[in-house]
Amino acid sequence: VDVLACGRPMILTRAPYFDFDIEQIGCGWWVEPGDVRGWSERLTAALSDRDRLDQMGRAGRAWAEQHLNADLFTAGLRRVLLDTVGRGSSTVPLRSDDARG
């Protein structure tokens, strides 16, 4: 998904481990697993409309900035770690400069 942050549209084989829909976001297209013709058709269509590719790239970048940024990642990781150690407390500092003296 780094390509989203780079502002580039995506063509991906549909897979269950993506928890977002690139077609709904407007940043790319899905192709079904094993669909060679689908890949060929999607690539041909994509390359024929450069303006649409630019628009999709901007949409992907905007979505990534809102949903895949470092603050959100860090907050999610913090929740997982707190749940893992069983503390469930939000008083553990996220960074050393957040520590209360």
GILIN-V118104 format. One line per field, one symbol per residue. ss: DSSP state (~ for helix, > for strand, _ for the rest). Layout:
ss: ???
//
This chain:
ss: _~~~~____>>>>________~~~~__>>>>____~~~~~~~~~~~~__~~~~~~~~~~~~~~~~~~__~~~~~~~~~~~~~~~~__________~~~___
//
